[in-house]
Amino acid sequence: MSHGSAETRELDSRSRDPKGWPTPERFFNIGAIVDGRYEVARTIGRGGMGWVVEVRRLADGRRLALKYCDGNPLRRKRLVREAKILGAMRHPHLLPALDSRLDEDPPYFVMPLAAGTLDDDVRGRRPGGVGWSLAVLRQVCLGVQALHRAGVTHRDLKPANVLRLRDGRYVVADLGTAKREPRDSTVLTRTCAILGTLCYLAPEQMMPGGSRMADARTDVFQLGKMLYQLITGKLPAAIEPARLPPSLAHIILRATASRPEDRYPDVASFLDSLEAVRRDPAGMAGLTGMGLERLIERCADETGSEPPRPEILHALATLEGKPAGTILDLFDRLPRGTLVALCEGDAAPFAQALGTYAGALEHAAGRRGFDYADLVLSRMRSVYDASRSPEIKAAALRAILVAAVVFNRYATMDRFKTLIYAIRSTDLALLVAEMLRDHRDYFQEVASHLNARRLHSAIAAVLDDLDWIETVSF
């Protein structure tokens, strides 16, 4: 998990405070106990606002990330602002602040522990391809759009500031250089300051005081730069249209136009253009999942032989990174009997495929009727009942939970509650508890009126976490 920022260059020149601010590292050595609640496990890295360490929450042993800073006044103000913005918002593609102590010395806040950054994935080309690039950028755009709706401009969007959580979701992070509208009463960006990372900066940010004038179109510029890098694997210092599919070149060129008035006016317009390309078979050749199409036809053909399990699982693995609509259309066409058959054997590949399916469900709102949740429940209940694997059962429950919340289907929520009440196996309960923590925002929607005494203790602990978080004042 990396929290590097070019903003560090601006701050480091002023961080050697002669007044003798305490060195924060001595308060956060390995094994140190923070406020009697967190044990420091290791140092993760340093960002523009301060340091990030991995901690173990003593109450339940959960591994989290803790971000803190030293006594530099500007750093403190920006870290406090970042914590308040993240703490006040709940969105699947924004990094949540789970706890904060902003009046402490040093101030800090706590967030989920990421599995990596988008920058890690770009450098490793994981898994690569235009389909993956569009799917990932869509998640980033949704997070940025939520910020804009709350009157916040990020101003430093880049792959290193997008984290990949353990469930595969990408979330926007590092809001230390973000600004609110209307402008904060305390101006934290100097007139001459240039904030952000050079090759992602919009032209207006290169002008003296330009970062103070940044708006949604500035973030659109940086999103266009990110998409170029995701597709080409090259740093976006200069956009080379020849490296891009023709259907995307004009979109990225418009998003990264020099003049703000020539760009997409907002993230929604940018997303609409990308979605139009995704729906165009000529522009998105190779993303239609034809291999799985042929396998589905064989599975549905009662006169033919069903393809072997490894072949189906391999085809399902290729769905990762594809557009959500493609994943749902193809996955839903798999016969129920095939889904049940996939529960046998090694659990990991099918559990991963179910995770891809559940991830696609997060983006299904408005594209299917609310009764689609009933279909998800019926099919995933068949998988849940047929499998003896805790991993597959937990993945099936995740899909049911997401569908229930996305489609606001109370009957499906009730069935989900019934299923988790019935869990007695500790192995399954621990996996489900981990899944619920990773999908806290969804679980919060169905957790009302749950009777903790009827739940396995591991799952009841997650319910207690929700109650605790509700009492935290950011």
HELIX and SHEET records of a PDB file:
HELIX    1   1 GLU A    7  ASP A   12  1                                   6    
HELIX    2   2 PRO A   24  PHE A   27  5                                   4    
HELIX    3   3 PRO A   73  ALA A   88  1                                  16    
HELIX    4   4 LEU A  118  GLY A  124  1                                   7    
HELIX    5   5 VAL A  130  ARG A  149  1                                  20    
HELIX    6   6 PRO A  159  ASN A  161  5                                   3    
HELIX    7   7 LEU A  198  TYR A  200  5                                   3    
HELIX    8   8 PRO A  203  MET A  206  5                                   4    
HELIX    9   9 GLY A  210  MET A  213  5                                   4    
HELIX   10  10 ALA A  216  THR A  232  1                                  17    
HELIX   11  11 PRO A  241  ARG A  243  5                                   3    
HELIX   12  12 PRO A  246  ALA A  255  1                                  10    
HELIX   13  13 PRO A  260  ASP A  262  5                                   3    
HELIX   14  14 VAL A  267  ARG A  278  1                                  12    
HELIX   15  15 MET A  290  ALA A  300  1                                  11    
HELIX   16  16 ARG A  309  ALA A  317  1                                   9    
HELIX   17  17 ALA A  324  ASP A  332  1                                   9    
HELIX   18  18 ARG A  336  ALA A  341  1                                   6    
HELIX   19  19 ALA A  347  LEU A  361  1                                  15    
HELIX   20  20 TYR A  372  ALA A  386  1                                  15    
HELIX   21  21 PRO A  390  VAL A  406  1                                  17    
HELIX   22  22 TYR A  410  TYR A  421  1                                  12    
HELIX   23  23 THR A  426  ASP A  438  1                                  13    
HELIX   24  24 ARG A  440  VAL A  446  1                                   7    
HELIX   25  25 ALA A  452  ARG A  454  5                                   3    
HELIX   26  26 SER A  457  GLU A  470  1                                  14    
SHEET    1   A 6 ILE A  33  VAL A  34  0                                        
SHEET    2   A 6 TYR A  38  ARG A  46 -1                                        
SHEET    3   A 6 TRP A  51  ARG A  57 -1                                        
SHEET    4   A 6 ARG A  63  TYR A  68 -1                                        
SHEET    5   A 6 TYR A 108  PRO A 112 -1                                        
SHEET    6   A 6 ASP A  99  ARG A 101 -1                                        
SHEET    1   B 3 GLY A 116  THR A 117  0                                        
SHEET    2   B 3 VAL A 162  ARG A 164 -1                                        
SHEET    3   B 3 TYR A 170  VAL A 172 -1                                        
SHEET    1   C 2 VAL A 152  THR A 153  0                                        
SHEET    2   C 2 LYS A 179  ARG A 180 -1                                        
END                                                                             
